[in-house]
Amino acid sequence: MARVCDHVRDARNQRNISQEYMASVIGIDTSSYHRLEKGNTPLTIDRLEKIAHTLGVSLHVLICGEGHAYPDIERNAEYLHHLETEISFLRKQLQEKDAQLSLFIEGKLELHRSAANPLR
């Protein structure tokens, strides 16, 4: 018999939403969210409600795994908003990583220049 955490994972995967985004929505770190989906971290009603809201499904779908797992038509706008929010979240993460990589590369180049020309 499937567990609630399995239903949460299945609904999230059907929507191609990342664990990182889900963790940010419910206010925990990614590793804690991963443990939540594995069933190793308790799933509170508050968290389950936030997850259902974010995924655009009813609590019934997450608890029982019954019913249609895709958002109802009237929830599509809300679901699209969550996808747009996740895209923004992922873009911000990518920009931060890009900036870190640029600083790292610049530091390596400067180190290389200093080593090549010690009299500078």
C-alpha positions as CSV (number, residue, x, y, z in Angstrom):
1,M,0.0,0.0,0.0
2,A,1.4,3.4,-1.0
3,R,2.1,5.9,1.7
4,V,1.3,9.6,1.8
5,C,5.0,10.5,1.1
6,D,4.7,8.3,-2.1
7,H,1.6,10.3,-3.2
8,V,3.4,13.6,-2.6
9,R,6.4,12.5,-4.6
10,D,4.2,11.1,-7.4
11,A,2.2,14.4,-7.6
12,R,5.4,16.5,-7.6
13,N,7.0,14.4,-10.3
14,Q,4.0,14.5,-12.5
15,R,4.3,18.3,-12.5
16,N,8.1,18.3,-12.9
17,I,8.5,20.5,-9.8
18,S,11.9,20.2,-8.1
19,Q,12.4,19.2,-4.5
20,E,14.4,22.4,-4.0
21,Y,11.4,24.5,-4.9
22,M,9.0,22.5,-2.7
23,A,11.4,22.8,0.2
24,S,11.6,26.5,-0.2
25,V,7.7,26.8,-0.3
26,I,7.2,24.8,2.9
27,G,10.2,26.4,4.6
28,I,12.7,23.6,5.1
29,D,16.0,22.7,3.5
30,T,16.2,20.4,0.5
31,S,17.7,17.4,2.4
32,S,14.8,17.6,4.9
33,Y,12.3,17.7,2.0
34,H,14.0,14.7,0.5
35,R,13.7,12.8,3.8
36,L,10.1,13.8,3.9
37,E,9.4,12.2,0.5
38,K,11.2,9.1,1.6
39,G,9.0,8.9,4.7
40,N,11.9,9.5,7.1
41,T,10.7,12.9,8.3
42,P,7.2,13.5,9.9
43,L,4.8,15.1,7.5
44,T,2.6,17.6,9.4
45,I,-0.8,18.7,8.3
46,D,0.4,22.2,7.9
47,R,3.2,21.0,5.5
48,L,0.8,18.7,3.7
49,E,-1.6,21.6,3.1
50,K,1.2,23.7,1.7
51,I,2.3,20.9,-0.5
52,A,-1.3,20.3,-1.8
53,H,-1.8,24.0,-2.4
54,T,1.5,24.3,-4.3
55,L,0.8,21.2,-6.4
56,G,-2.8,22.2,-7.0
57,V,-4.3,19.0,-5.7
58,S,-6.6,18.2,-2.8
59,L,-5.5,16.7,0.5
60,H,-7.5,13.7,-0.5
61,V,-5.2,13.0,-3.5
62,L,-2.1,13.3,-1.3
63,I,-3.5,11.2,1.6
64,C,-5.4,8.5,-0.3
65,G,-3.8,8.7,-3.7
66,E,-7.2,8.5,-5.2
67,G,-8.7,10.7,-7.8
68,H,-7.1,12.7,-10.6
69,A,-3.6,13.9,-9.7
70,Y,-3.6,16.8,-12.1
71,P,-4.9,20.2,-11.0
72,D,-8.6,21.0,-11.6
73,I,-9.3,23.4,-14.4
74,E,-10.1,26.2,-12.0
75,R,-6.7,25.7,-10.3
76,N,-4.7,25.9,-13.5
77,A,-4.0,29.7,-13.1
78,E,-2.7,29.1,-9.6
79,Y,-0.7,26.1,-10.8
80,L,0.9,28.2,-13.6
81,H,1.7,30.9,-11.0
82,H,3.6,28.3,-8.9
83,L,5.5,27.1,-12.0
84,E,6.4,30.7,-12.8
85,T,7.6,31.2,-9.2
86,E,9.7,28.1,-9.4
87,I,11.3,29.2,-12.7
88,S,12.2,32.5,-11.0
89,F,13.6,30.7,-8.0
90,L,15.7,28.4,-10.3
91,R,16.9,31.4,-12.4
92,K,18.0,33.1,-9.2
93,Q,19.9,30.0,-8.1
94,L,21.5,29.8,-11.5
95,Q,22.6,33.4,-11.5
96,E,24.1,33.0,-8.0
97,K,26.0,29.9,-9.2
98,D,27.1,31.7,-12.3
99,A,28.4,34.7,-10.3
100,Q,30.3,32.3,-7.9
101,L,31.8,30.6,-10.9
102,S,32.9,33.9,-12.5
103,L,34.6,35.0,-9.2
104,F,36.3,31.6,-9.0
105,I,37.6,31.8,-12.6
106,E,38.7,35.4,-12.1
107,G,40.6,34.4,-9.0
108,K,42.3,31.5,-10.8
109,L,43.3,33.8,-13.7
110,E,44.7,36.4,-11.4
111,L,46.6,33.7,-9.5
112,H,48.0,32.4,-12.8
113,R,49.0,35.9,-14.0
114,S,50.8,36.6,-10.7
115,A,52.7,33.3,-10.9
116,A,53.7,34.0,-14.5
117,N,54.9,37.5,-13.8
118,P,56.3,37.6,-10.2
119,L,57.8,41.1,-10.7
120,R,54.4,42.8,-11.1
